[in-house]
Amino acid sequence: MRQRGEERGKSVSPATGRPAPSPAASGSGGKNIHSHIGSRLRRMFDEVVEEPIPDKFKALLESLENRKP
């Protein structure tokens, strides 16, 4: 039985239930999209990594390190 939105001969993405992109659609344009998304994610996570650790977290980490097992 076909899943919702599935046409004859076309595959459906199990994650979304939508038709999977054709190999032609994921050519060089797909690489550009992946590159763009990757660079945006790297910038976003770089900003997060560079944020200072809040004093409350530092105090919590120190108390955990000083705790006896």
All heavy atoms as TSV, in Angstrom:
chain	resi	resn	atom	element	x	y	z
A	1	MET	N	N	0.841	-1.169	0.000
A	1	MET	CA	C	0.000	0.000	0.000
A	1	MET	C	C	0.892	1.240	0.000
A	1	MET	O	O	1.886	1.300	0.704
A	1	MET	CB	C	-0.898	0.011	1.241
A	1	MET	CG	C	-1.796	1.194	1.205
A	1	MET	SD	S	-3.105	1.428	2.438
A	1	MET	CE	C	-3.174	0.082	3.492
A	2	ARG	N	N	0.516	2.253	-0.781
A	2	ARG	CA	C	1.290	3.478	-0.851
A	2	ARG	C	C	1.026	4.364	0.358
A	2	ARG	O	O	-0.067	4.405	0.878
A	2	ARG	CB	C	0.919	4.269	-2.108
A	2	ARG	CG	C	1.440	3.653	-3.335
A	2	ARG	CD	C	1.171	4.575	-4.509
A	2	ARG	NE	N	0.885	3.719	-5.644
A	2	ARG	CZ	C	-0.013	3.967	-6.556
A	2	ARG	NH1	N	-0.736	5.036	-6.510
A	2	ARG	NH2	N	-0.200	3.134	-7.541
A	3	GLN	N	N	2.072	5.064	0.773
A	3	GLN	CA	C	1.929	6.013	1.864
A	3	GLN	C	C	1.354	7.311	1.320
A	3	GLN	O	O	1.402	7.569	0.114
A	3	GLN	CB	C	3.281	6.292	2.513
A	3	GLN	CG	C	3.842	5.087	3.202
A	3	GLN	CD	C	5.181	5.406	3.846
A	3	GLN	OE1	O	5.654	6.524	3.797
A	3	GLN	NE2	N	5.785	4.406	4.435
A	4	ARG	N	N	0.833	8.135	2.209
A	4	ARG	CA	C	0.257	9.407	1.819
A	4	ARG	C	C	1.268	10.215	1.014
A	4	ARG	O	O	2.414	10.363	1.386
A	4	ARG	CB	C	-0.143	10.189	3.066
A	4	ARG	CG	C	-0.831	11.486	2.757
A	4	ARG	CD	C	-1.085	12.242	4.007
A	4	ARG	NE	N	0.227	12.737	4.464
A	4	ARG	CZ	C	0.443	13.285	5.621
A	4	ARG	NH1	N	-0.506	13.392	6.481
A	4	ARG	NH2	N	1.640	13.702	5.958
A	5	GLY	N	N	0.832	10.753	-0.115
A	5	GLY	CA	C	1.698	11.591	-0.925
A	5	GLY	C	C	2.636	10.815	-1.830
A	5	GLY	O	O	3.365	11.405	-2.601
A	6	GLU	N	N	2.633	9.516	-1.760
A	6	GLU	CA	C	3.551	8.716	-2.560
A	6	GLU	C	C	2.946	8.453	-3.932
A	6	GLU	O	O	1.807	8.026	-4.046
A	6	GLU	CB	C	3.835	7.383	-1.856
A	6	GLU	CG	C	4.825	6.513	-2.601
A	6	GLU	CD	C	5.099	5.215	-1.858
A	6	GLU	OE1	O	4.436	4.939	-0.862
A	6	GLU	OE2	O	5.970	4.480	-2.315
A	7	GLU	N	N	3.710	8.762	-4.956
A	7	GLU	CA	C	3.282	8.484	-6.306
A	7	GLU	C	C	3.943	7.205	-6.771
A	7	GLU	O	O	4.962	6.792	-6.252
A	7	GLU	CB	C	3.675	9.643	-7.227
A	7	GLU	CG	C	2.998	10.945	-6.859
A	7	GLU	CD	C	3.467	12.089	-7.735
A	7	GLU	OE1	O	3.961	11.817	-8.850
A	7	GLU	OE2	O	3.350	13.224	-7.305
A	8	ARG	N	N	3.373	6.592	-7.758
A	8	ARG	CA	C	3.933	5.359	-8.293
A	8	ARG	C	C	5.353	5.602	-8.785
A	8	ARG	O	O	5.609	6.530	-9.524
A	8	ARG	CB	C	3.073	4.852	-9.447
A	8	ARG	CG	C	3.609	3.572	-10.056
A	8	ARG	CD	C	2.711	3.065	-11.088
A	8	ARG	NE	N	1.585	2.452	-10.365
A	8	ARG	CZ	C	0.580	1.853	-10.958
A	8	ARG	NH1	N	0.510	1.802	-12.251
A	8	ARG	NH2	N	-0.376	1.313	-10.254
A	9	GLY	N	N	6.297	4.792	-8.328
A	9	GLY	CA	C	7.680	4.884	-8.764
A	9	GLY	C	C	8.512	5.919	-8.019
A	9	GLY	O	O	9.674	6.080	-8.298
A	10	LYS	N	N	7.920	6.652	-7.104
A	10	LYS	CA	C	8.673	7.644	-6.343
A	10	LYS	C	C	8.778	7.197	-4.900
A	10	LYS	O	O	7.841	6.671	-4.341
A	10	LYS	CB	C	7.993	9.013	-6.416
A	10	LYS	CG	C	8.013	9.599	-7.800
A	10	LYS	CD	C	7.660	11.053	-7.760
A	10	LYS	CE	C	7.810	11.632	-9.151
A	10	LYS	NZ	N	7.683	13.067	-9.126
A	11	SER	N	N	9.946	7.438	-4.304
A	11	SER	CA	C	10.131	7.053	-2.905
A	11	SER	C	C	9.669	8.168	-1.980
A	11	SER	O	O	9.645	9.333	-2.352
A	11	SER	CB	C	11.600	6.712	-2.639
A	11	SER	OG	O	12.392	7.842	-2.863
A	12	VAL	N	N	9.295	7.768	-0.765
A	12	VAL	CA	C	8.829	8.707	0.242
A	12	VAL	C	C	9.789	8.673	1.413
A	12	VAL	O	O	10.203	7.611	1.866
A	12	VAL	CB	C	7.398	8.338	0.706
A	12	VAL	CG1	C	6.962	9.211	1.863
A	12	VAL	CG2	C	6.423	8.455	-0.445
A	13	SER	N	N	10.151	9.840	1.912
A	13	SER	CA	C	11.032	9.934	3.074
A	13	SER	C	C	10.290	9.439	4.303
A	13	SER	O	O	9.222	9.940	4.624
A	13	SER	CB	C	11.476	11.376	3.276
A	13	SER	OG	O	12.113	11.514	4.516
A	14	PRO	N	N	10.833	8.442	5.023
A	14	PRO	CA	C	10.150	7.957	6.224
A	14	PRO	C	C	10.093	9.008	7.325
A	14	PRO	O	O	9.191	9.011	8.141
A	14	PRO	CB	C	10.973	6.754	6.663
A	14	PRO	CG	C	12.211	6.763	5.865
A	14	PRO	CD	C	12.040	7.717	4.739
A	15	ALA	N	N	11.032	9.940	7.346
A	15	ALA	CA	C	11.061	10.948	8.403
A	15	ALA	C	C	9.955	11.986	8.243
A	15	ALA	O	O	9.350	12.417	9.203
A	15	ALA	CB	C	12.419	11.642	8.420
A	16	THR	N	N	9.682	12.383	6.993
A	16	THR	CA	C	8.716	13.455	6.765
A	16	THR	C	C	7.417	12.986	6.142
A	16	THR	O	O	6.419	13.682	6.226
A	16	THR	CB	C	9.314	14.528	5.839
A	16	THR	OG1	O	9.570	13.939	4.561
A	16	THR	CG2	C	10.579	15.128	6.420
A	17	GLY	N	N	7.436	11.824	5.504
A	17	GLY	CA	C	6.251	11.352	4.795
A	17	GLY	C	C	6.069	12.053	3.465
A	17	GLY	O	O	5.074	11.866	2.785
A	18	ARG	N	N	7.029	12.863	3.086
A	18	ARG	CA	C	6.975	13.591	1.827
A	18	ARG	C	C	7.825	12.882	0.788
A	18	ARG	O	O	8.739	12.133	1.142
A	18	ARG	CB	C	7.482	15.014	2.019
A	18	ARG	CG	C	6.627	15.817	2.953
A	18	ARG	CD	C	7.153	17.201	3.089
A	18	ARG	NE	N	6.309	17.956	4.008
A	18	ARG	CZ	C	6.683	19.042	4.625
A	18	ARG	NH1	N	7.894	19.524	4.430
A	18	ARG	NH2	N	5.862	19.659	5.436
A	19	PRO	N	N	7.559	13.155	-0.482
A	19	PRO	CA	C	8.391	12.527	-1.519
A	19	PRO	C	C	9.852	12.905	-1.348
A	19	PRO	O	O	10.183	14.052	-1.040
A	19	PRO	CB	C	7.832	13.124	-2.812
A	19	PRO	CG	C	6.443	13.553	-2.481
A	19	PRO	CD	C	6.471	13.952	-1.032
A	20	ALA	N	N	10.722	11.915	-1.491
A	20	ALA	CA	C	12.160	12.143	-1.373
A	20	ALA	C	C	12.624	12.890	-2.615
A	20	ALA	O	O	12.078	12.707	-3.698
A	20	ALA	CB	C	12.898	10.814	-1.251
A	21	PRO	N	N	13.633	13.766	-2.474
A	21	PRO	CA	C	14.121	14.492	-3.640
A	21	PRO	C	C	14.750	13.546	-4.646
A	21	PRO	O	O	15.354	12.538	-4.272
A	21	PRO	CB	C	15.159	15.458	-3.072
A	21	PRO	CG	C	15.516	14.915	-1.736
A	21	PRO	CD	C	14.348	14.102	-1.268
A	22	SER	N	N	14.592	13.867	-5.904
A	22	SER	CA	C	15.177	13.035	-6.951
A	22	SER	C	C	16.675	13.245	-6.964
A	22	SER	O	O	17.166	14.293	-6.528
A	22	SER	CB	C	14.580	13.402	-8.311
A	22	SER	OG	O	14.973	14.708	-8.671
A	23	PRO	N	N	17.440	12.281	-7.488
A	23	PRO	CA	C	18.895	12.445	-7.542
A	23	PRO	C	C	19.303	13.699	-8.302
A	23	PRO	O	O	20.262	14.358	-7.954
A	23	PRO	CB	C	19.378	11.183	-8.252
A	23	PRO	CG	C	18.300	10.180	-8.025
A	23	PRO	CD	C	17.026	10.957	-7.930
A	24	ALA	N	N	18.545	14.069	-9.335
A	24	ALA	CA	C	18.878	15.270	-10.105
A	24	ALA	C	C	18.719	16.522	-9.246
A	24	ALA	O	O	19.465	17.484	-9.380
A	24	ALA	CB	C	17.988	15.358	-11.340
A	25	ALA	N	N	17.737	16.526	-8.346
A	25	ALA	CA	C	17.491	17.689	-7.501
A	25	ALA	C	C	18.567	17.850	-6.438
A	25	ALA	O	O	18.734	18.931	-5.892
A	25	ALA	CB	C	16.123	17.567	-6.840
A	26	SER	N	N	19.268	16.785	-6.127
A	26	SER	CA	C	20.286	16.877	-5.084
A	26	SER	C	C	21.683	16.972	-5.671
A	26	SER	O	O	22.651	16.608	-5.039
A	26	SER	CB	C	20.184	15.679	-4.141
A	26	SER	OG	O	20.418	14.491	-4.855
A	27	GLY	N	N	21.813	17.499	-6.891
A	27	GLY	CA	C	23.105	17.648	-7.547
A	27	GLY	C	C	23.916	18.754	-6.929
A	27	GLY	O	O	24.009	18.897	-5.719
A	28	SER	N	N	24.508	19.597	-7.766
A	28	SER	CA	C	25.376	20.656	-7.258
A	28	SER	C	C	24.605	21.667	-6.418
A	28	SER	O	O	25.148	22.262	-5.505
A	28	SER	CB	C	26.087	21.358	-8.413
A	28	SER	OG	O	25.128	22.003	-9.242
A	29	GLY	N	N	23.324	21.869	-6.711
A	29	GLY	CA	C	22.510	22.765	-5.897
A	29	GLY	C	C	22.406	22.268	-4.476
A	29	GLY	O	O	22.420	23.038	-3.527
A	30	GLY	N	N	22.293	20.953	-4.299
A	30	GLY	CA	C	22.227	20.355	-2.967
A	30	GLY	C	C	23.510	20.574	-2.195
A	30	GLY	O	O	23.498	20.811	-0.996
A	31	LYS	N	N	24.638	20.514	-2.907
A	31	LYS	CA	C	25.932	20.741	-2.256
A	31	LYS	C	C	26.021	22.180	-1.760
A	31	LYS	O	O	26.534	22.443	-0.685
A	31	LYS	CB	C	27.083	20.426	-3.206
A	31	LYS	CG	C	27.245	18.961	-3.505
A	31	LYS	CD	C	28.387	18.720	-4.463
A	31	LYS	CE	C	28.464	17.257	-4.829
A	31	LYS	NZ	N	29.519	16.989	-5.818
A	32	ASN	N	N	25.510	23.114	-2.583
A	32	ASN	CA	C	25.537	24.520	-2.178
A	32	ASN	C	C	24.678	24.740	-0.942
A	32	ASN	O	O	25.055	25.490	-0.053
A	32	ASN	CB	C	25.052	25.418	-3.313
A	32	ASN	CG	C	26.027	25.476	-4.456
A	32	ASN	OD1	O	27.213	25.237	-4.286
A	32	ASN	ND2	N	25.528	25.774	-5.633
A	33	ILE	N	N	23.526	24.108	-0.900
A	33	ILE	CA	C	22.638	24.241	0.249
A	33	ILE	C	C	23.295	23.665	1.492
A	33	ILE	O	O	23.301	24.284	2.552
A	33	ILE	CB	C	21.283	23.562	-0.019
A	33	ILE	CG1	C	20.523	24.348	-1.093
A	33	ILE	CG2	C	20.455	23.443	1.249
A	33	ILE	CD1	C	19.296	23.652	-1.620
A	34	HIS	N	N	23.884	22.459	1.362
A	34	HIS	CA	C	24.551	21.830	2.503
A	34	HIS	C	C	25.718	22.680	2.989
A	34	HIS	O	O	25.934	22.829	4.189
A	34	HIS	CB	C	25.033	20.432	2.147
A	34	HIS	CG	C	23.932	19.434	2.055
A	34	HIS	ND1	N	23.946	18.401	1.166
A	34	HIS	CD2	C	22.761	19.328	2.722
A	34	HIS	CE1	C	22.839	17.695	1.287
A	34	HIS	NE2	N	22.109	18.240	2.224
A	35	SER	N	N	26.457	23.254	2.055
A	35	SER	CA	C	27.582	24.106	2.422
A	35	SER	C	C	27.099	25.343	3.169
A	35	SER	O	O	27.681	25.741	4.183
A	35	SER	CB	C	28.342	24.511	1.161
A	35	SER	OG	O	29.366	25.409	1.474
A	36	HIS	N	N	26.035	25.938	2.682
A	36	HIS	CA	C	25.477	27.131	3.324
A	36	HIS	C	C	24.978	26.812	4.734
A	36	HIS	O	O	25.281	27.536	5.681
A	36	HIS	CB	C	24.337	27.695	2.470
A	36	HIS	CG	C	23.667	28.885	3.067
A	36	HIS	ND1	N	24.259	30.119	3.092
A	36	HIS	CD2	C	22.465	29.014	3.677
A	36	HIS	CE1	C	23.441	30.970	3.697
A	36	HIS	NE2	N	22.346	30.322	4.059
A	37	ILE	N	N	24.226	25.728	4.857
A	37	ILE	CA	C	23.711	25.325	6.171
A	37	ILE	C	C	24.869	25.015	7.115
A	37	ILE	O	O	24.867	25.436	8.271
A	37	ILE	CB	C	22.761	24.117	6.048
A	37	ILE	CG1	C	21.480	24.542	5.322
A	37	ILE	CG2	C	22.438	23.529	7.416
A	37	ILE	CD1	C	20.574	23.393	4.949
A	38	GLY	N	N	25.875	24.302	6.614
A	38	GLY	CA	C	27.030	23.963	7.440
A	38	GLY	C	C	27.767	25.183	7.944
A	38	GLY	O	O	28.132	25.263	9.114
A	39	SER	N	N	27.963	26.167	7.061
A	39	SER	CA	C	28.684	27.369	7.498
A	39	SER	C	C	27.864	28.161	8.514
A	39	SER	O	O	28.411	28.707	9.470
A	39	SER	CB	C	29.076	28.243	6.307
A	39	SER	OG	O	27.938	28.738	5.650
A	40	ARG	N	N	26.548	28.215	8.326
A	40	ARG	CA	C	25.693	28.918	9.299
A	40	ARG	C	C	25.719	28.215	10.651
A	40	ARG	O	O	25.788	28.865	11.697
A	40	ARG	CB	C	24.251	28.989	8.787
A	40	ARG	CG	C	24.037	29.823	7.544
A	40	ARG	CD	C	24.093	31.312	7.802
A	40	ARG	NE	N	23.177	31.764	8.806
A	40	ARG	CZ	C	21.997	32.321	8.604
A	40	ARG	NH1	N	21.584	32.502	7.368
A	40	ARG	NH2	N	21.245	32.715	9.592
A	41	LEU	N	N	25.661	26.886	10.647
A	41	LEU	CA	C	25.711	26.137	11.908
A	41	LEU	C	C	27.044	26.327	12.613
A	41	LEU	O	O	27.087	26.506	13.829
A	41	LEU	CB	C	25.458	24.644	11.660
A	41	LEU	CG	C	24.018	24.256	11.377
A	41	LEU	CD1	C	23.948	22.800	10.931
A	41	LEU	CD2	C	23.154	24.468	12.598
A	42	ARG	N	N	28.149	26.304	11.846
A	42	ARG	CA	C	29.471	26.517	12.454
A	42	ARG	C	C	29.545	27.890	13.104
A	42	ARG	O	O	30.027	28.027	14.226
A	42	ARG	CB	C	30.574	26.361	11.403
A	42	ARG	CG	C	30.992	24.926	11.171
A	42	ARG	CD	C	32.229	24.846	10.293
A	42	ARG	NE	N	31.966	25.276	8.929
A	42	ARG	CZ	C	31.417	24.528	7.987
A	42	ARG	NH1	N	31.073	23.284	8.260
A	42	ARG	NH2	N	31.220	25.001	6.776
A	43	ARG	N	N	29.049	28.916	12.414
A	43	ARG	CA	C	29.065	30.266	12.993
A	43	ARG	C	C	28.242	30.318	14.269
A	43	ARG	O	O	28.663	30.908	15.268
A	43	ARG	CB	C	28.518	31.281	11.988
A	43	ARG	CG	C	29.623	31.901	11.164
A	43	ARG	CD	C	29.098	33.060	10.345
A	43	ARG	NE	N	28.772	32.507	9.030
A	43	ARG	CZ	C	27.727	32.842	8.289
A	43	ARG	NH1	N	26.879	33.743	8.702
A	43	ARG	NH2	N	27.517	32.288	7.128
A	44	MET	N	N	27.074	29.695	14.233
A	44	MET	CA	C	26.199	29.728	15.396
A	44	MET	C	C	26.853	29.020	16.585
A	44	MET	O	O	26.872	29.542	17.697
A	44	MET	CB	C	24.863	29.056	15.073
A	44	MET	CG	C	23.860	29.118	16.205
A	44	MET	SD	S	22.299	28.349	15.798
A	44	MET	CE	C	22.741	26.625	15.757
A	45	PHE	N	N	27.414	27.838	16.367
A	45	PHE	CA	C	28.021	27.092	17.461
A	45	PHE	C	C	29.322	27.729	17.919
A	45	PHE	O	O	29.659	27.663	19.097
A	45	PHE	CB	C	28.226	25.628	17.083
A	45	PHE	CG	C	26.945	24.842	17.106
A	45	PHE	CD1	C	26.407	24.336	15.940
A	45	PHE	CD2	C	26.259	24.638	18.296
A	45	PHE	CE1	C	25.217	23.624	15.971
A	45	PHE	CE2	C	25.071	23.930	18.335
A	45	PHE	CZ	C	24.555	23.420	17.160
A	46	ASP	N	N	30.063	28.379	17.018
A	46	ASP	CA	C	31.266	29.099	17.435
A	46	ASP	C	C	30.913	30.210	18.413
A	46	ASP	O	O	31.615	30.433	19.396
A	46	ASP	CB	C	32.003	29.683	16.225
A	46	ASP	CG	C	32.773	28.637	15.444
A	46	ASP	OD1	O	32.957	27.510	15.971
A	46	ASP	OD2	O	33.181	28.931	14.296
A	47	GLU	N	N	29.803	30.911	18.141
A	47	GLU	CA	C	29.359	31.969	19.049
A	47	GLU	C	C	29.012	31.400	20.419
A	47	GLU	O	O	29.346	31.986	21.443
A	47	GLU	CB	C	28.151	32.692	18.467
A	47	GLU	CG	C	28.467	33.538	17.253
A	47	GLU	CD	C	27.221	34.129	16.617
A	47	GLU	OE1	O	26.127	34.033	17.213
A	47	GLU	OE2	O	27.349	34.695	15.516
A	48	VAL	N	N	28.360	30.247	20.443
A	48	VAL	CA	C	27.962	29.629	21.710
A	48	VAL	C	C	29.192	29.198	22.501
A	48	VAL	O	O	29.278	29.415	23.708
A	48	VAL	CB	C	27.024	28.427	21.466
A	48	VAL	CG1	C	26.789	27.641	22.738
A	48	VAL	CG2	C	25.700	28.896	20.877
A	49	VAL	N	N	30.172	28.632	21.814
A	49	VAL	CA	C	31.391	28.158	22.481
A	49	VAL	C	C	32.166	29.320	23.089
A	49	VAL	O	O	32.771	29.184	24.149
A	49	VAL	CB	C	32.269	27.364	21.479
A	49	VAL	CG1	C	33.665	27.126	22.029
A	49	VAL	CG2	C	31.609	26.047	21.132
A	50	GLU	N	N	32.125	30.474	22.444
A	50	GLU	CA	C	32.879	31.626	22.921
A	50	GLU	C	C	32.193	32.371	24.060
A	50	GLU	O	O	32.805	33.234	24.681
A	50	GLU	CB	C	33.154	32.576	21.756
A	50	GLU	CG	C	34.111	31.977	20.739
A	50	GLU	CD	C	34.308	32.859	19.527
A	50	GLU	OE1	O	33.826	34.011	19.526
A	50	GLU	OE2	O	34.949	32.391	18.577
A	51	GLU	N	N	30.939	32.047	24.360
A	51	GLU	CA	C	30.241	32.720	25.453
A	51	GLU	C	C	30.882	32.348	26.788
A	51	GLU	O	O	31.300	31.220	26.989
A	51	GLU	CB	C	28.766	32.315	25.476
A	51	GLU	CG	C	27.961	32.898	24.356
A	51	GLU	CD	C	26.491	32.513	24.437
A	51	GLU	OE1	O	26.054	31.948	25.463
A	51	GLU	OE2	O	25.787	32.777	23.457
A	52	PRO	N	N	30.955	33.299	27.711
A	52	PRO	CA	C	31.535	32.987	29.024
A	52	PRO	C	C	30.620	32.055	29.817
A	52	PRO	O	O	29.403	32.051	29.640
A	52	PRO	CB	C	31.635	34.353	29.697
A	52	PRO	CG	C	30.650	35.213	28.989
A	52	PRO	CD	C	30.540	34.688	27.590
A	53	ILE	N	N	31.236	31.265	30.687
A	53	ILE	CA	C	30.471	30.358	31.545
A	53	ILE	C	C	29.885	31.172	32.691
A	53	ILE	O	O	30.619	31.911	33.365
A	53	ILE	CB	C	31.369	29.234	32.092
A	53	ILE	CG1	C	31.929	28.405	30.934
A	53	ILE	CG2	C	30.603	28.350	33.066
A	53	ILE	CD1	C	32.963	27.396	31.348
A	54	PRO	N	N	28.570	31.068	32.926
A	54	PRO	CA	C	27.960	31.827	34.032
A	54	PRO	C	C	28.569	31.433	35.379
A	54	PRO	O	O	28.968	30.287	35.597
A	54	PRO	CB	C	26.487	31.429	33.961
A	54	PRO	CG	C	26.276	30.960	32.561
A	54	PRO	CD	C	27.579	30.339	32.145
A	55	ASP	N	N	28.618	32.399	36.293
A	55	ASP	CA	C	29.199	32.172	37.618
A	55	ASP	C	C	28.509	31.031	38.365
A	55	ASP	O	O	29.160	30.269	39.078
A	55	ASP	CB	C	29.149	33.452	38.455
A	55	ASP	CG	C	30.080	34.523	37.912
A	55	ASP	OD1	O	31.075	34.162	37.230
A	55	ASP	OD2	O	29.819	35.710	38.173
A	56	LYS	N	N	27.196	30.900	38.212
A	56	LYS	CA	C	26.470	29.821	38.892
A	56	LYS	C	C	26.968	28.450	38.442
A	56	LYS	O	O	27.099	27.531	39.238
A	56	LYS	CB	C	24.969	29.924	38.613
A	56	LYS	CG	C	24.282	31.027	39.363
A	56	LYS	CD	C	22.781	30.986	39.100
A	56	LYS	CE	C	22.074	32.053	39.895
A	56	LYS	NZ	N	20.621	32.010	39.683
A	57	PHE	N	N	27.245	28.317	37.136
A	57	PHE	CA	C	27.743	27.032	36.636
A	57	PHE	C	C	29.158	26.757	37.122
A	57	PHE	O	O	29.511	25.632	37.454
A	57	PHE	CB	C	27.697	26.975	35.108
A	57	PHE	CG	C	26.310	26.838	34.548
A	57	PHE	CD1	C	25.947	27.541	33.411
A	57	PHE	CD2	C	25.372	26.012	35.128
A	57	PHE	CE1	C	24.679	27.424	32.884
A	57	PHE	CE2	C	24.099	25.889	34.614
A	57	PHE	CZ	C	23.755	26.602	33.485
A	58	LYS	N	N	29.980	27.817	37.167
A	58	LYS	CA	C	31.338	27.649	37.681
A	58	LYS	C	C	31.305	27.174	39.131
A	58	LYS	O	O	32.042	26.267	39.514
A	58	LYS	CB	C	32.115	28.965	37.583
A	58	LYS	CG	C	32.533	29.316	36.183
A	58	LYS	CD	C	33.317	30.625	36.193
A	58	LYS	CE	C	33.686	31.069	34.815
A	58	LYS	NZ	N	34.413	32.353	34.821
A	59	ALA	N	N	30.435	27.792	39.934
A	59	ALA	CA	C	30.313	27.406	41.349
A	59	ALA	C	C	29.823	25.970	41.475
A	59	ALA	O	O	30.317	25.200	42.308
A	59	ALA	CB	C	29.369	28.351	42.077
A	60	LEU	N	N	28.868	25.590	40.637
A	60	LEU	CA	C	28.360	24.218	40.670
A	60	LEU	C	C	29.456	23.219	40.307
A	60	LEU	O	O	29.623	22.192	40.975
A	60	LEU	CB	C	27.174	24.071	39.712
A	60	LEU	CG	C	26.601	22.677	39.553
A	60	LEU	CD1	C	26.022	22.170	40.875
A	60	LEU	CD2	C	25.532	22.675	38.476
A	61	LEU	N	N	30.222	23.525	39.270
A	61	LEU	CA	C	31.311	22.631	38.860
A	61	LEU	C	C	32.366	22.507	39.956
A	61	LEU	O	O	32.862	21.410	40.230
A	61	LEU	CB	C	31.954	23.141	37.562
A	61	LEU	CG	C	31.098	22.999	36.314
A	61	LEU	CD1	C	31.760	23.718	35.137
A	61	LEU	CD2	C	30.853	21.544	35.977
A	62	GLU	N	N	32.689	23.618	40.589
A	62	GLU	CA	C	33.669	23.580	41.680
A	62	GLU	C	C	33.161	22.735	42.841
A	62	GLU	O	O	33.919	21.943	43.415
A	62	GLU	CB	C	33.991	24.997	42.157
A	62	GLU	CG	C	34.863	25.766	41.206
A	62	GLU	CD	C	35.116	27.192	41.678
A	62	GLU	OE1	O	34.911	27.483	42.875
A	62	GLU	OE2	O	35.525	28.015	40.840
A	63	SER	N	N	31.894	22.873	43.196
A	63	SER	CA	C	31.350	22.090	44.304
A	63	SER	C	C	31.325	20.597	43.966
A	63	SER	O	O	31.564	19.759	44.827
A	63	SER	CB	C	29.957	22.577	44.696
A	63	SER	OG	O	29.024	22.298	43.678
A	64	LEU	N	N	31.059	20.284	42.718
A	64	LEU	CA	C	31.062	18.870	42.312
A	64	LEU	C	C	32.474	18.296	42.312
A	64	LEU	O	O	32.684	17.136	42.670
A	64	LEU	CB	C	30.425	18.713	40.922
A	64	LEU	CG	C	28.921	18.943	40.855
A	64	LEU	CD1	C	28.465	18.950	39.401
A	64	LEU	CD2	C	28.172	17.895	41.640
A	65	GLU	N	N	33.442	19.096	41.899
A	65	GLU	CA	C	34.841	18.631	41.885
A	65	GLU	C	C	35.351	18.427	43.312
A	65	GLU	O	O	36.141	17.516	43.558
A	65	GLU	CB	C	35.735	19.643	41.162
A	65	GLU	CG	C	35.554	19.627	39.667
A	65	GLU	CD	C	36.384	20.694	38.983
A	65	GLU	OE1	O	37.062	21.505	39.673
A	65	GLU	OE2	O	36.344	20.748	37.739
A	66	ASN	N	N	34.934	19.240	44.249
A	66	ASN	CA	C	35.399	19.157	45.631
A	66	ASN	C	C	34.665	18.119	46.463
A	66	ASN	O	O	35.072	17.819	47.574
A	66	ASN	CB	C	35.291	20.529	46.312
A	66	ASN	CG	C	36.211	21.545	45.685
A	66	ASN	OD1	O	37.263	21.205	45.149
A	66	ASN	ND2	N	35.807	22.809	45.703
A	67	ARG	N	N	33.592	17.575	45.928
A	67	ARG	CA	C	32.793	16.584	46.644
A	67	ARG	C	C	33.552	15.270	46.750
A	67	ARG	O	O	34.211	14.849	45.796
A	67	ARG	CB	C	31.468	16.359	45.895
A	67	ARG	CG	C	30.428	15.677	46.734
A	67	ARG	CD	C	29.142	15.684	45.991
A	67	ARG	NE	N	29.209	14.648	44.957
A	67	ARG	CZ	C	28.171	14.259	44.241
A	67	ARG	NH1	N	27.008	14.847	44.387
A	67	ARG	NH2	N	28.300	13.309	43.347
A	68	LYS	N	N	33.463	14.636	47.902
A	68	LYS	CA	C	34.138	13.333	48.098
A	68	LYS	C	C	33.265	12.234	47.495
A	68	LYS	O	O	32.061	12.263	47.613
A	68	LYS	CB	C	34.365	13.069	49.574
A	68	LYS	CG	C	35.332	14.010	50.194
A	68	LYS	CD	C	35.577	13.675	51.642
A	68	LYS	CE	C	36.549	14.664	52.243
A	68	LYS	NZ	N	36.794	14.365	53.651
A	69	PRO	N	N	33.923	11.224	46.887
A	69	PRO	CA	C	33.152	10.125	46.278
A	69	PRO	C	C	32.455	9.243	47.265
A	69	PRO	O	O	32.637	9.092	48.355
A	69	PRO	CB	C	34.190	9.315	45.498
A	69	PRO	CG	C	35.514	9.897	45.783
A	69	PRO	CD	C	35.319	11.108	46.634
